[in-house]
C-alpha cells in the first residue's frame, strides 16, 4: 500500500469511529431519572385531583340531563313562596319589667301557592316606622338578615311557624300606632315579596303632675280671754 493510500484509509477511519460511537451511545439504554419523595407526593396529589374532577363532571352531566327531562316548567311543580304575611304575636313588646313597649316583635310567614307556611330560605329586611313623625325621622328601627341569620330565627310551634325577629326601639315611641314593613327575597326563585301592617304599642306612663304649692294658711286661733273680750256685765236689779 502506498503512502497515499494509507493516508486516505486513516482519514476514513477518523470519520467513521466518532459516528459509530455516537450511534452506540444513543442505542445504549439510559437509566431513568430518580424521583424524590416530594415529587412522588405531587404526582399522587395530581392524580387524586384529576379523579375528583372527573367525578364532578360526570355528576354535572347527570344533573343537566335530569333538569332537561323535567322541562322548563319544573319550578311550577315545586313549593315556592307566593306572598308573605305577618304572623300572630306581631306587635309591641317589652324587654324588661318596666311598663311600656321598648321593642317590636315581627313574625314573618312565607306562604306557598297552596296557602301553607313554607320554610323557604331567603333574605329578610324588617323596618318599623312612626308615620306620624316627620319623614326624615319616622324610621325608628331597621334590620336585615341573610339566609343563615334568618334561619336561626325560625320558630316552629304546634299551630304556627314563622321567622321571628325582635327590633329594639332606640327611644320610647311617641305615638301608640306604628307601621311594620317586611321584605322577603326567596333564594330559590329570586322573587321579592313585601307586606306592611299597622300595630299598636304600649306607651310609657306619663309622670303624675303635682299641684303647685301656694302660700300656707295659718290656723285661726281662738280669741284670747281678757277684759277687752269679756261680755259686759248685766246691771244688778
VENWOGI-V446253 format. One record per pair of residues at least 24 apart in sequence whose ideal C-beta (glycine too) atoms are under 7 Angstrom apart, sorted by the first residue. I is the first residue (numbers start at 1). J is the second residue. Records with the same first field share a line. If there is no record, write none. Layout:
# VENWOGI-V446253
I->J ; J
This chain:
# VENWOGI-V446253
75->189
79->112 ; 118
80->112 ; 113 ; 186 ; 188 ; 189
81->110 ; 111 ; 112 ; 118 ; 120 ; 184 ; 186 ; 191 ; 193
82->111 ; 112 ; 113
83->111 ; 193
84->108 ; 109 ; 110 ; 111 ; 182 ; 184 ; 193 ; 195
85->109 ; 111 ; 195
86->180 ; 182 ; 195 ; 197
87->160 ; 162
88->160
90->180 ; 197 ; 199
91->199 ; 200 ; 201
92->199 ; 200 ; 201 ; 202
93->166
95->168
99->202 ; 204 ; 205
100->172 ; 202 ; 203 ; 204 ; 205
101->173 ; 201 ; 202
102->168 ; 169 ; 172
103->166 ; 167 ; 168 ; 169
104->128 ; 141 ; 167 ; 169 ; 178 ; 180 ; 201
105->164 ; 166
106->165 ; 167 ; 180 ; 182
107->162 ; 164
108->162 ; 163 ; 182 ; 184
109->162
110->184
117->161 ; 162
119->154 ; 161
120->186 ; 188
121->147 ; 187
122->147 ; 150 ; 184 ; 185 ; 186 ; 187
123->147 ; 185
124->150 ; 163 ; 182 ; 184
125->183
126->165 ; 167 ; 182
127->181
128->167 ; 178 ; 180
129->178 ; 179 ; 181
130->173 ; 174 ; 175 ; 178
131->179
132->175
133->174
140->169
141->167 ; 168 ; 169
143->167
147->187
172->204
173->201 ; 203
176->200 ; 201 ; 203
